Each structure stands twice: as C-alpha cells, then as structure tokens.
Amino acid sequence: MRRLKITFENKEGRRHTFVTQNFSELLSNEEIVAIVTDFLAQEQFAGNGEFEKIVKIRIVEKKTQKLFSCYHYKNERYYIANKRMMGKQS
C-alpha cells in the first residue's frame, strides 16, 4: 500500500503532517478540519518569489462523515496549500 503524506489544519489554525498508510486513522482524530488528498496540476504565483500549489482537498464533516471536494482559496482558513508536501500526479 502506498504511504500517504497528509497535512491538516485544526480549528486553531495549526498545521500538522502525518505520514500514514491508514486513512481511517486520520478520520478518528477529532481536531481534523480538512485533509489534502491530491494535487491539481496548477500553480499560482504567491507574490513572494515562490509558487504555491493549488490543491484539491476533501473536507471531513465528523458528525456525518460526509466527504466532498473543493478547492483552496487563501481567504478560507481551513483550506490547506502546503508547497512542501510530497505527492504524485496520477
């Protein structure tokens, strides 16, 4: 099984990264607000001389376990873009 490197941001805005093979292990963490699941083949200029990956993420609603996809925008505090994350385009 492929190892996943997943970054999430909790309600206080702190970011944490897990390397795991078990996705359900992450779903059991009560602090998780959003999980990065894959990359889009798109980057934008971040304005500080670096490029920022635009990532497609999956939001986890803990009570219903409903999963839905959305895109990263800088004004949404619980959406995540971490240019240091490792991932492979499929």
C-alpha positions in Angstrom: 0.0 0.0 0.0 1.2 3.5 -0.8 2.2 5.7 2.1 0.3 9.0 2.2 1.7 12.3 3.5 -1.3 14.3 4.6 -1.3 17.8 6.1 -4.3 19.0 8.0 -5.2 22.2 9.8 -7.0 22.2 13.1 -9.6 24.7 14.4 -6.9 26.9 15.9 -5.1 27.2 12.6 -2.1 25.0 13.5 -1.0 22.7 10.7 0.2 19.1 11.3 1.5 16.5 8.9 1.0 12.7 9.1 2.7 10.0 7.1 0.4 7.0 7.3 -1.0 4.1 5.4 -4.3 4.1 7.2 -6.7 6.9 6.1 -9.3 5.9 8.8 -6.7 6.5 11.4 -6.8 10.2 10.4 -10.6 10.3 10.4 -10.6 9.3 14.1 -8.7 12.5 15.0 -11.2 15.0 16.4 -9.1 18.0 15.5 -9.0 17.4 11.8 -10.9 20.0 9.8 -9.5 19.4 6.3 -7.4 16.8 4.6 -5.3 17.2 1.4 -5.9 14.2 -0.8 -4.4 15.0 -4.1 -2.7 17.7 -6.2 -4.0 19.6 -9.2 -1.6 20.3 -12.0 -1.8 24.0 -11.3 0.4 26.6 -9.5 0.0 30.3 -8.9 2.5 33.0 -8.1 2.3 33.6 -4.4 3.8 37.1 -4.6 6.9 36.4 -2.5 9.1 34.9 -5.2 7.6 31.4 -4.7 5.0 29.4 -6.4 2.1 27.9 -4.4 0.5 24.6 -5.3 -3.3 24.8 -5.7 -4.5 21.6 -4.2 -7.8 19.8 -4.3 -8.8 18.9 -0.8 -11.5 16.9 0.8 -13.3 18.3 3.8 -14.3 15.9 6.5 -17.5 16.6 8.5 -17.1 14.5 11.6 -20.7 14.0 12.5 -22.0 12.8 9.2 -18.7 11.5 7.7 -19.8 13.3 4.5 -17.0 13.8 2.1 -17.0 16.5 -0.6 -14.3 18.1 -2.8 -13.5 21.7 -3.0 -10.6 24.0 -4.0 -8.1 26.0 -2.0 -8.6 29.7 -1.6 -6.4 31.9 0.6 -9.3 33.5 2.4 -10.6 30.2 3.7 -8.7 29.5 6.9 -9.4 25.7 6.9 -8.3 25.1 3.4 -4.8 24.0 3.0 -2.0 24.6 0.5 1.4 23.3 1.6 4.0 23.6 -1.2 6.4 21.3 0.7 4.0 18.3 0.6 5.1 15.4 -1.4 2.7 13.8 -3.8 2.5 12.3 -7.3 0.2 13.3 -10.1 -1.8 10.4 -11.3 
